[in-house]
Amino acid sequence: MMLGTKKMGRPTDNPKVISLKVGLDKGTSAKLDECVQEMKVSKAEIVRQGIHKMHDGLKK
């Protein structure tokens, strides 16, 4: 492998270019883990869906 060569992932129309670090208490982390197991999606996807759900509930 050549130095400086970047591996390509799957092409997407919506690249995830922003990284976010959050702190969770044990109870919230357990709820997140339960959602991951039940919904069979990543933790990041659960957070994205939660943000959309909260935003949809805002008064506009």
N, C-alpha and C positions, 0 to 999 in steps of 0.2 A: 504494500500500500504506500502510495506517495504521501509525503507530508504536505499538509495544506489542502488535501482533497477532502471535501465534505460529502458525507453520505446523504443521499436524497431519500426522504420519506415518501409516504403516499401523497400524491397531489391533492390539494384541497382548495375550495373556493373561500374558505374562512380560516386562514392560518391563525394559530394561537401564539401571538408574539409577546404577550404580556404575562409575566410570572408574578404570582402573589403568594406571600407567606402569611399564614394566620396562626394565632394561638387559640387553642381550644382547651376547655376543661375536660375532665375524664367523661363526664356525663354526655356532653355534646359530641365528643369523639366516638363514644359508644353508639350514639344515635346515627352518626354519619356512617359508621361501619355497618350498622343494621340496614340502612338505606342501600348501601353498596351491595350487600349480599342479596337483599330482596329484589332490587331493580336490575342487578347484573350490569352495572355501569361503573365507571371510574369515580373516585372521590371528586375529581375536578368537574366531571359532568354533573354530579349532584349539586355542587356549589353553583355552577352556571345555571342550572334549572332553578335553584333557589333564588338566585338574583333576578331572573326573569319573572318568577312568581311574585316576588316582593315588588318589583317595579310595576308589574301589571296592576297591583293593588293600590298604587299611589293615586291620590286625587289629582285630577288634571283639570 
